Amino acid sequence: MKINRMTVVTLGVADLQRATDFYREVLTVSPNTSHGGVTFFEMQGVWLSLFPLVELAKDIAPHVPADPVSFGGFTLAHNARSKDEVTAILNRVEAHGGRIAKAAADTFWGGFGGYFADPDGHYWEVVYGDMFKFDAQGGLLPSSAAE
């Protein structure tokens, strides 16, 4: 059995309602809150799950500390179809309470992007690169298909 795809990204959040409201506005996707205590955003190819940080820590193991750190060592990413889309997304994020951690700019590898932090400090990269190709539904194609 291969585990070669991601299906859910779970973020431990300080305030479930605040995080749900933020992502509903930024993603423009209706949340699924029918499972009590957790929010799901059903996105193309992967679901985003929001779960109270304390409960997530308990779910992982009894001794995992529930205190957030300033940077957890990972980012989430959204590949945009243009530089204008990068800018528009970052503007939307900021308008809804996100913090721009790095303004959109040209990247060292030839792309264009920036970073934002959601209300719980989770970092997202919003980036455009002409080497990224998309399928009809907006999913990224494998690099071998982009050649």
LINFENBEL-V310329 format. One record per residue. N is the residue number from 1. RES is the residue in one small letter. D_FIRST is the distance of its C-alpha to the first C-alpha in Angstrom with 1 decimal. Layout:
# LINFENBEL-V310329
((N & RES & D_FIRST) (N & RES & D_FIRST))
This chain:
# LINFENBEL-V310329
((1 & m & 0.0) (2 & k & 3.8) (3 & i & 6.7) (4 & n & 9.3) (5 & r & 11.8) (6 & m & 14.3) (7 & t & 15.6) (8 & v & 18.3) (9 & v & 20.7) (10 & t & 22.9) (11 & l & 26.3) (12 & g & 28.4) (13 & v & 31.9) (14 & a & 35.3) (15 & d & 36.7) (16 & l & 34.3) (17 & q & 37.0) (18 & r & 38.0) (19 & a & 34.5) (20 & t & 34.0) (21 & d & 37.3) (22 & f & 36.6) (23 & y & 33.3) (24 & r & 34.7) (25 & e & 37.6) (26 & v & 35.7) (27 & l & 32.7) (28 & t & 35.0) (29 & v & 32.3) (30 & s & 33.1) (31 & p & 31.2) (32 & n & 29.6) (33 & t & 31.3) (34 & s & 30.9) (35 & h & 28.7) (36 & g & 31.4) (37 & g & 31.2) (38 & v & 28.5) (39 & t & 28.8) (40 & f & 26.3) (41 & f & 26.9) (42 & e & 24.8) (43 & m & 24.7) (44 & q & 23.3) (45 & g & 19.5) (46 & v & 19.5) (47 & w & 21.6) (48 & l & 24.0) (49 & s & 24.5) (50 & l & 27.7) (51 & f & 28.1) (52 & p & 31.1) (53 & l & 30.7) (54 & v & 32.0) (55 & e & 29.7) (56 & l & 26.7) (57 & a & 27.8) (58 & k & 28.3) (59 & d & 24.9) (60 & i & 23.2) (61 & a & 25.4) (62 & p & 29.0) (63 & h & 30.3) (64 & v & 28.8) (65 & p & 32.0) (66 & a & 32.4) (67 & d & 34.8) (68 & p & 33.6) (69 & v & 34.1) (70 & s & 35.6) (71 & f & 32.5) (72 & g & 29.1) (73 & g & 27.7) (74 & f & 25.8) (75 & t & 26.9) (76 & l & 25.7) (77 & a & 26.7) (78 & h & 28.1) (79 & n & 28.8) (80 & a & 32.1) (81 & r & 33.6) (82 & s & 36.9) (83 & k & 39.0) (84 & d & 40.9) (85 & e & 37.8) (86 & v & 36.9) (87 & t & 40.5) (88 & a & 40.5) (89 & i & 37.3) (90 & l & 38.7) (91 & n & 42.0) (92 & r & 40.4) (93 & v & 38.5) (94 & e & 41.7) (95 & a & 43.7) (96 & h & 41.4) (97 & g & 41.6) (98 & g & 38.9) (99 & r & 40.1) (100 & i & 40.0) (101 & a & 38.9) (102 & k & 39.4) (103 & a & 41.3) (104 & a & 40.0) (105 & a & 41.0) (106 & d & 40.1) (107 & t & 37.3) (108 & f & 37.4) (109 & w & 34.8) (110 & g & 36.8) (111 & g & 35.4) (112 & f & 37.0) (113 & g & 35.8) (114 & g & 36.5) (115 & y & 35.0) (116 & f & 35.7) (117 & a & 35.2) (118 & d & 34.8) (119 & p & 37.1) (120 & d & 34.8) (121 & g & 34.6) (122 & h & 31.0) (123 & y & 31.3) (124 & w & 30.4) (125 & e & 30.9) (126 & v & 32.4) (127 & v & 32.5) (128 & y & 33.4) (129 & g & 32.9) (130 & d & 33.8) (131 & m & 30.8) (132 & f & 28.5) (133 & k & 28.2) (134 & f & 27.2) (135 & d & 26.1) (136 & a & 28.5) (137 & q & 27.0) (138 & g & 27.4) (139 & g & 23.8) (140 & l & 23.5) (141 & l & 22.7) (142 & p & 20.7) (143 & s & 23.4) (144 & s & 23.2) (145 & a & 24.3) (146 & a & 27.1) (147 & e & 28.9))
